[in-house]
Amino acid sequence: MQDKRSILVKMTKSSLFFGFMVILCLFTAIPFSYAGRSGIMKPSNRMNKSPVKSIKSPDGDIIDCVNIYHQPSFDHPLLKNHTLKMKPNFYPNGEDGSNVGHKPLAQLWHSVGRCPKGTIPIRRANENDLRHREKKNFFATRQNSSFDSQLSGGNNHEYAVISATGKYFGAQGVFNIWNPMTNYNEMTIGQLWLVAVPIAQTIEVGWQVYPQKYGSSDTRLFIYSTSDGYNHVKCYNLECAENGFFQNNFDIVLGGSLAPTSQIDGAQYEMKIVVWKDGMDGEWWLQVNGHTLGYWPSKLFTYLNDGTSGVQWGGEVAPASVSGDPHTTTQMGSGAFPDRGYMEASYIKNLQILDHPTPAKYRNPDVLQSIVTDRNCYDIKVGADDRPDWDTYIFFGGPGYSDQCQWKP
């Protein structure tokens, strides 16, 4: 694909401050929720209440249809008396929230049932989830690394990320969905991050493959957030109250499998992720494929409510190996390097940011910064195209271990 507009991409020392924030904020790959001295996540009281209906998904998941007022975030200490909101005051890009013209997100459980109105779908924790929560996270032990060690890969993860530094109130991207090969005890993601500092506060949305946690190698939709610099590492999706996300969509399950996924030289599948702040005092809302899923209340955040410090798009791999070990074979993106292009490499297109928490339209970022751990293993390429459904885009990913990538940096 030819680049038809110029876009400035920098990888200089001046970009390293926000690059540091990428590294700081991307170690959420294998989070565990804090619960006092034990460090073991305690399930929300509301999660113990009986579901209205349960659905057995073909992938083995059990989807519980839970009363919308029994969802976990009502147990968050800051949200005890929260009044649930069913829609934002405004929608991005002048839309009206009707879902007309938007293709619904396909999840495997849809083939065997749906949740009734008045409920939301919550993926039931299985033995793998519970075992995962109780096991000490060796990645998270690096979360308080110094500035220098974070920049040098002190948290052990590997990245291929594009960053837009600035004060923004929303971001979006159309994500190419893949199912890369992932070792059992490792994880790979394609993701959007909205980040505020000095104490890291983030909203994170994307797709991930994480066999040890979910008990399968399926590609899954996930969300994550932190308000305290990962001091108390939290959970994914609706697994505990600490995430603080309120869902009001009865058709999409967070943590659920995405199907079908893209194939090299075959059909390509996408999902559009949009996050925006609904006015200066409003909530942070999430849309996937034009369907509103819910929101993070503004009460969860301080710095982020005044706008981001920047936004990132791209990929991350959390390997089990450490520096000097043979490099992992876990893939990023499609497993192909970005120079393979469309139908082979994974992409995120229509990368845009929102300057104001008002019904303004999204725009293309002016300057993007590239942060890559080791281009011999995973890489990223940015471009621009006149076609409105592409605009600014990236291709990212790689195979991991190869003749050019043999050792963990």
Residue pairs with C-beta under 8 A, 6 or more apart in sequence:
1 341
1 342
1 383
1 385
1 390
1 393
2 385
3 383
3 384
3 385
4 384
4 385
4 386
5 384
5 385
5 386
6 384
7 364
7 365
7 368
7 382
7 383
7 384
7 392
8 366
8 367
8 368
9 162
9 367
9 368
9 369
9 370
9 382
10 367
10 368
10 369
10 370
11 369
11 370
11 371
11 372
15 163
15 165
15 369
15 371
16 151
18 163
18 165
18 309
18 310
18 369
19 151
19 163
19 369
19 371
20 147
20 150
20 151
21 195
21 197
21 200
21 309
21 310
22 159
22 161
22 163
22 193
22 195
22 312
22 371
23 150
23 151
23 153
23 154
23 155
23 157
23 159
23 371
24 150
24 200
24 229
24 230
25 193
25 195
25 200
25 202
25 204
25 230
25 312
26 155
26 157
26 159
26 161
26 193
26 312
26 316
27 139
27 140
27 142
27 143
27 155
27 157
27 230
27 318
28 202
28 204
28 224
28 226
28 230
28 233
29 139
29 157
29 187
29 189
29 210
29 316
29 318
30 132
30 137
30 139
30 140
30 187
30 210
30 213
30 318
31 137
31 140
31 224
31 233
31 234
31 235
31 236
32 39
32 40
32 41
32 132
32 133
32 136
32 137
32 140
32 233
32 235
33 41
33 42
33 133
33 232
33 233
33 234
33 235
33 239
33 240
33 242
34 41
34 232
34 233
34 234
34 242
35 41
35 42
39 136
40 133
40 134
41 133
41 235
41 239
41 240
42 240
43 125
43 240
44 72
44 75
44 240
44 241
45 75
46 66
46 70
46 71
46 72
46 74
46 75
46 241
47 66
47 72
47 122
49 66
49 67
49 70
51 64
51 65
51 66
51 119
51 122
52 65
52 66
52 67
52 115
52 116
52 118
52 119
53 64
53 65
53 113
53 115
53 116
53 119
54 62
54 63
54 64
54 65
54 124
55 62
55 63
55 65
55 109
55 112
55 113
55 114
55 115
55 121
56 62
56 112
57 63
57 108
57 109
57 112
57 256
57 257
58 108
58 109
58 111
58 112
59 108
59 109
59 216
59 218
59 257
60 126
60 215
60 216
61 108
61 109
61 123
61 124
61 126
61 253
61 256
61 257
62 123
62 124
62 126
63 109
63 113
63 115
63 121
63 122
63 123
63 124
63 253
63 256
64 121
64 122
64 123
64 124
65 115
65 116
65 119
65 120
65 121
65 250
66 119
66 120
66 121
66 122
67 118
67 119
68 84
68 118
68 119
68 120
68 247
68 248
68 250
69 84
71 120
71 122
71 238
71 246
71 247
72 122
72 238
72 239
72 240
72 241
72 243
73 79
73 82
73 238
73 241
73 243
73 244
73 245
73 246
74 80
74 82
74 241
75 241
76 82
76 241
76 242
76 244
76 300
78 244
78 297
78 299
78 300
79 241
79 244
79 297
79 299
79 300
82 246
82 297
82 299
84 246
84 248
85 246
85 248
85 283
85 295
86 248
87 97
87 248
87 292
88 97
88 276
88 278
88 282
88 283
88 285
88 292
88 295
89 278
89 279
89 282
90 278
90 279
90 358
90 359
91 97
91 287
91 292
91 359
92 170
92 172
92 274
92 276
92 287
92 354
92 361
92 362
93 361
93 362
94 359
94 361
95 290
97 292
99 290
99 291
101 290
102 289
102 290
102 291
103 289
103 290
104 251
104 289
104 291
105 221
105 252
105 258
105 271
105 288
105 289
105 291
106 258
106 259
106 260
106 269
107 221
107 252
107 253
107 256
107 257
107 258
107 259
108 218
108 256
108 257
108 259
109 121
109 253
109 256
109 257
110 251
114 250
114 251
115 121
115 250
115 251
116 250
117 250
118 250
119 250
120 238
120 247
120 248
120 249
120 250
121 250
121 251
121 252
121 253
121 256
122 238
122 253
122 254
123 237
123 238
123 253
123 254
123 255
123 256
125 239
126 215
127 215
128 212
128 213
128 214
128 215
129 213
129 214
129 215
129 239
132 212
132 213
133 235
137 233
139 155
139 156
139 157
139 318
140 230
140 233
142 149
142 154
142 155
142 156
143 155
143 230
143 233
145 154
145 155
146 154
148 154
153 323
153 373
153 409
156 318
156 319
156 322
156 323
157 316
157 317
157 318
157 319
157 373
158 316
158 317
158 319
158 332
158 373
158 374
158 377
158 378
158 409
159 314
159 315
159 316
159 317
159 371
159 372
159 373
159 378
160 314
160 315
160 332
160 333
160 338
160 371
160 372
160 373
160 378
160 379
160 380
160 396
160 397
160 398
161 312
161 313
161 314
161 315
161 316
161 370
161 371
161 372
161 380
161 396
162 312
162 313
162 314
162 351
162 368
162 369
162 370
162 371
162 380
162 382
162 394
162 396
163 310
163 311
163 312
163 368
163 369
163 370
163 371
164 171
164 310
164 311
164 312
164 351
164 353
164 365
164 366
164 367
164 368
164 369
165 309
165 310
165 367
165 369
166 308
166 309
166 310
166 311
166 353
166 365
167 306
167 307
167 308
167 309
167 355
168 194
168 307
168 308
168 310
168 311
168 353
168 354
168 355
169 276
169 277
169 307
169 308
169 354
169 355
169 356
169 357
170 274
170 275
170 276
170 277
170 353
170 354
170 357
170 362
171 192
171 194
171 274
171 275
171 308
171 311
171 313
171 351
171 352
171 353
171 354
171 362
172 192
172 272
172 273
172 274
172 275
172 350
172 351
172 352
172 362
173 192
173 272
173 273
173 313
173 348
173 349
173 350
173 351
173 352
174 270
174 271
174 272
174 273
174 348
174 349
174 350
174 389
175 190
175 192
175 206
175 207
175 270
175 271
175 272
175 273
175 348
176 190
176 262
176 268
176 269
176 270
176 333
176 334
176 346
176 347
176 348
176 349
177 190
177 207
177 219
177 258
177 261
177 262
177 269
177 270
177 271
178 190
178 207
178 219
178 261
178 262
178 333
178 334
178 335
178 346
179 209
179 217
179 218
179 219
179 261
180 188
180 209
180 330
180 331
180 332
180 333
180 334
180 335
180 397
181 329
181 330
181 331
181 335
182 188
182 209
182 210
182 211
182 217
182 330
182 331
183 211
183 319
183 320
183 328
183 329
183 330
184 211
184 212
185 211
185 212
185 320
186 212
186 317
186 318
186 319
186 320
186 328
186 330
187 208
187 209
187 210
187 212
187 213
187 317
187 318
187 330
188 208
188 209
188 210
188 315
188 316
188 317
188 318
188 330
188 331
188 332
189 206
189 207
189 208
189 209
189 222
189 315
189 316
189 317
190 206
190 207
190 208
190 314
190 315
190 333
190 346
190 348
190 396
191 204
191 205
191 206
191 207
191 208
191 312
191 313
191 314
191 315
191 316
192 204
192 205
192 206
192 273
192 275
192 311
192 312
192 313
192 348
193 202
193 203
193 204
193 311
193 312
193 313
194 202
194 203
194 204
194 275
194 284
194 304
194 308
194 311
195 201
195 202
195 308
195 309
195 310
195 311
195 312
196 202
196 301
196 303
196 304
196 306
196 307
196 308
196 309
197 303
197 309
198 303
199 228
199 229
199 303
200 226
200 229
200 230
201 225
201 226
201 227
201 228
201 229
201 301
201 302
201 303
201 304
202 224
202 225
202 226
202 304
203 223
203 225
203 275
203 284
203 296
203 304
204 223
204 224
204 225
205 222
205 223
205 224
205 273
205 275
205 286
205 288
206 221
206 222
206 273
207 219
207 220
207 221
207 222
207 258
207 271
208 219
208 220
208 222
209 217
209 218
209 219
209 220
210 220
211 217
213 236
214 220
214 255
216 257
218 257
218 258
218 259
219 257
219 258
219 259
219 261
220 255
220 256
220 257
220 258
221 252
221 253
221 254
221 255
221 256
221 258
221 271
221 288
222 236
222 237
222 254
222 255
223 236
223 237
223 243
223 245
223 254
223 286
224 234
224 236
224 237
224 243
225 234
225 243
225 244
225 245
225 296
225 300
226 233
226 234
227 244
227 300
227 301
227 302
227 304
232 242
234 240
234 242
234 243
235 242
235 243
236 243
236 254
236 255
237 243
237 245
237 254
237 255
238 245
238 247
238 254
238 255
239 255
244 296
244 297
244 300
245 254
245 286
245 294
245 295
245 296
246 294
246 295
246 296
246 297
247 254
247 293
247 294
248 292
248 293
248 294
248 295
249 291
249 292
249 293
249 294
251 291
252 288
252 291
252 293
254 293
258 269
258 271
260 267
260 269
261 269
262 268
262 269
262 334
262 346
264 334
264 336
264 343
264 344
265 343
265 344
266 343
268 342
268 343
271 288
271 289
272 287
272 288
272 289
272 290
272 350
273 286
273 287
273 288
274 286
274 287
274 288
275 284
275 285
275 286
275 287
276 284
276 285
276 354
276 357
277 283
277 284
277 285
277 298
277 305
277 307
277 354
277 357
278 284
278 285
278 295
278 357
279 357
279 358
280 305
280 357
281 298
282 298
282 357
283 295
283 296
283 297
283 298
284 295
284 296
284 298
284 301
284 304
285 292
285 294
285 295
286 292
286 293
286 294
286 295
286 296
287 293
298 305
303 309
307 357
311 353
311 365
313 348
313 351
313 394
314 348
314 380
314 394
314 396
315 332
315 333
315 346
315 378
315 380
315 396
315 397
316 332
317 328
317 330
317 331
317 332
317 378
317 400
319 327
319 328
319 330
319 408
320 328
321 327
321 328
321 408
322 408
323 408
323 409
324 407
324 408
325 407
325 408
326 401
326 406
326 407
326 408
327 377
327 400
327 401
327 405
327 406
327 407
327 408
328 400
328 401
328 408
329 399
329 400
329 401
330 400
331 397
331 398
331 399
331 400
332 346
332 378
332 396
332 397
332 398
332 400
333 345
333 346
333 378
333 395
333 396
333 397
333 398
334 344
334 345
334 346
334 397
335 397
335 398
335 399
336 344
336 345
336 346
336 397
336 398
336 399
337 345
337 379
337 397
337 398
337 399
338 345
338 379
338 380
338 381
338 394
338 395
338 396
338 397
338 398
339 345
339 379
339 381
339 395
340 395
341 395
342 395
345 395
345 396
345 397
346 395
346 396
346 397
347 393
347 394
347 395
347 396
348 393
348 394
348 396
349 389
349 390
349 391
349 392
349 393
349 394
350 389
350 390
350 391
350 392
350 393
351 364
351 365
351 391
351 392
351 393
351 394
352 362
352 363
352 364
352 365
352 391
352 392
353 362
353 363
353 364
353 365
354 360
354 362
354 363
355 363
364 384
364 391
364 392
365 392
368 382
368 392
370 380
370 382
372 378
372 379
372 380
373 409
374 405
374 409
376 402
376 404
376 405
377 398
377 399
377 400
377 401
377 402
377 404
377 405
377 409
378 396
378 397
378 398
378 400
379 396
379 397
379 398
380 394
380 395
380 396
381 394
381 395
381 396
382 392
382 393
382 394
383 392
383 393
383 394
383 395
384 390
384 391
384 392
384 393
385 391
385 393
398 405
399 405
